[in-house]
Amino acid sequence: MYVVHCIDTEGPLHESLDATFERLKGIFDLDFEPSTELLRRLQKGQVDLGGLEAAVQRVVDPHLLSYNDTWDKVDLMLADALSDRFRNEVRDTNGGGWVYNWFCVDHVDYDLNPRRRDIGYHNVFDHYRTVLRETGSVQDGLHFHYHPHAFRREANLCATHWWANSDSLAQVLSRRVIERKWFPAANRPGYHVTRPDSHWFLEQFIPFDFSSQAVVATEEDKAQFGLDEGRLGDWRRAPANWQPYHPAHDDYQVPGSCRRWIGRCLNVGTRYRLLIEADVRQAFEEARAGKQVVLGFTNHDFRDLRLDVQSVRKLLVAASKDFPDVAFQFSEAVAAMRSALGLVSHPPCELELSLARADGTAHVLKVISPTPVFGPQPWLALKTSAGTFHHDNFDILTPFHRWQYVFDEETFPLKALSAVGVAANNAFGTTTVTVLETETGKVSRQLWNALGMDCPVLQPTKTLEYA
């Protein structure tokens, strides 16, 4: 049984007293004059709300409102959470300590930022990459999290469509490919939301998706607007078990013949779809029955995640006493999927680039990978000499193996670009990122999630010769 702690990694978050009461209005249609004294009474269940008392208490729980609202507070928490002392308070069956999976978001392309999020490309990603490197946390995973943009470009609002209201998805990934030589193999959806647009997008590029929140809704859940009819995080039809599944093309919630794997991932330390003892016992029972079990759960770094780790540990320790024959292992997300599902290792995608002049001023980029990529084409990222970033489709010569892209007046002339990035996963979740510096012809290739390697592998560079 593989235990995967997925963290929606978003950096600091501030919430004012007025904002807390605005959330109560939006969730329960309760219109109060904000005050600290009233908040304390609500937290104690001392206000008659016509049966909503328990649900409101969950929303305004002091732990949920105790935010890490500066990087200093986040880092103070991480200094302890990442320590050997804390990781090893409870060990898994193999003697291993706790493993975290940091699904990092970029807060970008907003006009208003009332919750004081850290706005900027790579800010959260770079912060965690630095912390993990400095603490020697090579066992942890670094993955992808994306917040779709609402019609009002405010950083605190939820939405469901991945590219209707902003091109930030293409911006984030293209910049990550070219500027950090990185591309994701595992995803956690922002606001727990998947829809056809994100479902089909993920199906092209990212093999592992820790998104399903299939549960039997409680009465307290049903009292919270947006949860009862699937407005936010609709997983009502998904399998309520711990076996990852391939989704169907037209309904991501049911098993089908798509390529990526969706794993169940319930909440801890928040107000709904919580991981409870029965869920943990179910995971042990399924593992005992020989099923492929990935026990996933998620929380946020803007709250004290150590409390959530302790609560999950208690559930695991209590349940494991009744299942002494079932081993459990704290795991990095990609490794857990590979091991639980018995995936067969493949060589990394080669992503060999060649570039030649065509008629006139046009140039043709060709990309070849004898190892099939996860989807029909790799991700193509473009950086102009002016410093802007773009994403486009390849011309597909042989699906999963051969592609081309023409640089001319209908796209960009090659002289208008400073870098071209190509990135892809294979079905095993090994990531290849190849970047061409157009002025020099220098090509570099980086591998991530390579089997048996705790850190990325930088392969020797080469130089393309072209007129």
N, C-alpha and C positions, 0 to 999 in steps of 0.2 A: 504494500500500500504506500503510495507516494504522496507526501504531504507538501503542498505548494502554497506558500504565503505570497500572494500577489498584492502589491501596494500601489494604489493609484497615487503616483508621486507627482505632487503639484506645487511643492514649496509652501512658503508661508501663506496664511489666510487670516484676515481680520473680519470680525463681525461685530458691528455696533449693537447696542441695545435696541435701537429702532429697527435695525435689520432683522433681529431675532423675532420681533413682533410682526414685522412684515411677512416673515415666513409662516408664522402661525395664521395670519390672515389668508395667505395663499393656500395653505394645506388644509385648514379646517374651517375657513370662513369665520374666524373669531376676530372680532374687531375690538381691540383693547387700546387704552392709552398706555404707552410704554412706561414702565417704572421698574426699578430694581426690586422693590418690595413685592409687587405683583408677580414678577418672575419667580421669586423665591416661593411664593405661595403656590404657584402653578407646579413648580418642581416637587413640592410636598403633596400635591393632590388635594389642596385645601380649597379649591375653587370649584363650585358646582358648574359643570359643563355639559350636563345632560347625558352622561355616559361616555364622554370623550376624555375623561380625566386621565386614564392610563395611557392612552395614545399620545396625549399632549405631554405627559410626563416623559415619555420616551424621547420626544423631539427636543425637549429642553433639559434633558439630563445634564447635570453639571460637567460630566466628562465630555459630552458632545460639544459643549459650549466653551470648553477650555482649549482655545486654539493656540497653536504655535504661530504667532503672527509676525515673527521676524526670523531671519536666517539664524541669528544667534540662538534662538530657542530651539529651532530644528536641529542645529548642530550639537547643542547640549544634550538633547535626547539621543542623537545618533552616537555620540561618544560612548554612552553606556550601552545602547542597544546593539552596537556592533562589536562590543568587547567580548573577548573569550569568556569572561566570567558570566555575562548574561546569556550568550549563545548556548553555553554548556550547562546551564542550570537544570535543564532536562535534555537528555540525549535520546536519540532514536535507537532502534534495535541494533544497529551497527556501531553504536557509540558516537555517532555524528551529532554535532550541534545544530542550532537553528540556522536556517537559510532564508534569506529575503530575496524577493524578486521586485525590482524597482521599475515600474512601468511609467516612464517619464513623459510629461506633457510639455508643450511649448504654449505659453500664453501670448498670443500675437494677434494683430489685426483687430484691436478693440478701440473704441472711442472713449469708453468710460470704464473705470476700474475701481468701483467703490469698496471692494474687499481687499484692496492693496496686494494683488497678486504680483509676482515678479514677471514683468512684461519683457519679452525679448526672445529671439531665436537662440536655442541651445542653453538658455540660462539654467533651467532645472537640470537638464541632461548633463551639462558640464559640471555643475556643482556636485552632483552625485558621483560622476565618474572620478572627480578629484578626491572626494571623501573615500570612496571604495579603494582607490589606489593607495591613498595615504594610510589607510587602516589595514591594508593587506587582505581585503575582503573578496578574495578571488572566487569564493564559493557562491557568491550572490549573482543573480541575473540582472541584466540591464535591458529593458524592453520598451515597448511602444504604447502610448496612451494618447488619445486625441479627443479634444472637446469640439463637437460641431457648434457652429455659430448661430445664434438667434438672429431674428430680423433686426432687432435693436442691438447694436454692437456693444453690448455691455458684458464684461468679463464674468459676471456672476449669474448670467442667465443660461438656462438649459435649452438644447435644441436636439433635433434628431437627424438632420440631413447633413451628410459629410461635405458636400461642396456647393450647395445651393446658394449660400449667402457669403461665401468667402473662398478665396483660393489658397487658404492657409495650409490645407492638407498637402497640396503639391509643393508649396513653399517649404514647409517643414521637412518633408522627405527629400526634396532635391538639395536643400542646403545640408541636410545630414549626410547625404551621399558624397557631395563634393567637398564640403568643408570639414567633415569629421570622418569620411570614408567608412560610414556605418549605415546599416539598413536593418530593419527589424525582422525577427523570425517568430516573435510572439506578440500578441495584442491583448489589451484590456480595453473594452469600449468605454468612452466617457459617458457618464450618467447611466451606465449599464445598458445603453441603447444600441440595438442593431435594427436596421431596416433594410429593404431590398438594395438600396444604393450602397451602403457599407458592406452588406453581405457579399455582393458581387465584386466590390472592390477588393476585399480581403481574399476572396477566392482566387484572384489573379496573382497575389504577391506574398501573402503571409500564411504559413502552414498551420500555426497553432494559435488558438483563440480561446482565452479564458473568460468566457462571457455569460454562459447560461446561469440564470438565477431561478431555475425551476423549483418552486416550493408550493406547498398548500397554504394559501393565503389565510392569515388569522383575521379575526374581527378587527383588531387594532390596525392591521394593514389596510383593510377595506375602508376604515374611517379616514384614511389619508388620501386626499384628492390626487389623482394621477397614477395610483397604484392598482385600483380595482379593475379598470378597463384597459390597462396596458399602454397608457400614454407614455410612461417612462419605463424603460426596461421590460418589454413585453416578452415573457418566457412561459406563458401559461400552457402552451402545448408541448413544451420541451420535455424530454425524459427526466424524471425526478430521481436519477440515480447518478453514480459516480463513474460511469464509463464514458469516456470521450466518444463522440460520434461524428460521422460525416453528415453535414446537413443536406437537405433536398434543395434543388435549384430554386424552386418557387416558394419555399417556406423554410427559412433557416432554423425553425424550431423543431422540425421533425427529421429523423434520419433519412438520408438519401444517398445520392451518388456523386456529390461534390467532393473536392479534393481535401480541403482543410479539415482539421480536427477541432471540434468545439468541446470544451470542458466545462463542467459545472463549477461555479465559483460564487459562494454565498458570502454575505457580509458579516463582519464582526465590528463591534464598537460603533454602531450607527442605529438607525431607527426602524429598519424594515429588512425583510428577507434575511434574517439572522441565522447563522450557523448555531444549531442547538445540539444537545446531547444525542437526540434521536438520529440526527444526520451523521454524527461521528460513528455511532454504533452501526448505522446502516453501512458505512464504508467498511468497517471491520467485517461485518457479515458478508458483504459482497466479495471482499478479498478472500475470506475463508472459503467461499464457494468457487474460488478460482477465477473470478472476473478481473478485468483490467481496471484498477481503481486509481484515480487521481483525485485526491481530496483537496480541492482548491477553495480558498477563502481570501477576502480582500478587505482592506481598510485604507486609510489615508495617512500621509506623513504630517499633515497639519494638525493632527491630534497626537497624543502620547501613545504611540503604537505598542509600547512595552506592556501596557495594561491589557491590550487585546492579545498579545502573544501569551501573556500569563493565563488569560481565560481559556484560550485554545489548548494550552498545555494541560490544564486541569481536565478538560474534556478528553484529551488523548490518553492521559495517564489513567483516568477512571475507567474508560472503555477498554483499554489494553489489558487490564487485569482479568477481564472476562474472556479475552481472546489471546491467551499466551502463545498460541500456535501461529498467530498472524504477525508478521514483521511489518514495521512501518519505518519510512525513511524520509527525513527532511530533505527537500530536493529543489534544485534549480528548475525552472519551468520547462525549458526545452528538453533537458535531460529526463525529466519525469515523463513527458509524453513519449519520448523514444523508448524508455525502459518499460513503461506500463503496456504500451501497445506492441512491443516487440518489433519496432521498425528496423528494417534492414539498412545498414549504413551504405551510403553512396559516396563516390568521390565528389569533391566540391565542383560546382559549375565553373568551367574554365573561363568563360567570357573573354575569349581572345578577340582583340580589336585589330582591324586593318582599315586604312584610310587612303583613298586614291582620288585623284582629280578626274572629274567627268567632263562633259562638254562645257566650254566657256569657263565660268568662275565656280561652277558647282563642284562639290566634293561628296563622295559617297563613303559613309562609315558602314563597315560590315562587322557583325558580331557573330561568333560561332561558339557553341558549347556542346561538345559531344555528350556530356552528362546533361540530361534534360533538366530544365529549370522547373520550378514548382508550377508556375502558370504558363500561359502560351507565349508570354514575352517578358523580358526583364524590365525593370524600372529605368527610364531614360531621363537624366537630369542635365540641364544646360545652364551654364553661367555665362553671361555676356561680358564683354570688356567693360561695359558701364556698371557692372556689379549687380545686375538683376538676374533672377533665377526663374527657370521655366521647366515644364515637364511636357513630354509629348509621347505619342505612340510610335513604335517602330513600324516599318513595312515588314510583315511576317513572311519570310521565305519558306521556312519549314517550322511549323509550330513546335515550341519547346526547344529548338536547336539552332535556327539560323534566322538572322534579321538584318535589315539594313535601314539606314536613315540618310536622307539627302539634305545637304546643307546648300541652300541657294536662296534666291530672293523670296521664295514662298515660305521658307522657314527662317533660318539665319544664314547668311554667308559665313563661311568658316572664319574669316577675318574679324567678324563681329563677336566671336566667342573667345573666352579665356579658358574654359574647361568644359569637358563632357564627362558625365558620370554614368556608369551602367551598373546596376545592382540586381541580384537575384538570390533566392534561396533554392536549394534542392528540396526534395520531399522529406529529407531527413532533418531539415532545419539548419544545415550548414550554409552560411551566408558568404557570398563573394561580392566584393565591391571593386570595380576597376575604374580608375579615373585617368583621363587623358588631358594633359595640359597642352592646349592647341598651339601655343606660340613656340614651344620647344619640342613637341612631339613626345615628351616623357610620359610613360604609362606606368602607373603603380597599381598593385593589386593587394587587397587586404581580405583575409579570411576571418570569419567570426563563427563561434560555436563549432569549431572543428573538433572532431571526436578525440577525447583524451588530452585536450589542451585547455588550460584554465584561462588563457589570455589570447587576444587576437594574434594572428600570424601575418606579418608583412612579408610578402614575397618580393624577390628581386625586381627592380624596375627595368624597363627597357625603353627604347626610343623608336617611335615610328618614323619612317622616312617617307615623305610625300611632297609632291611639288606644290 
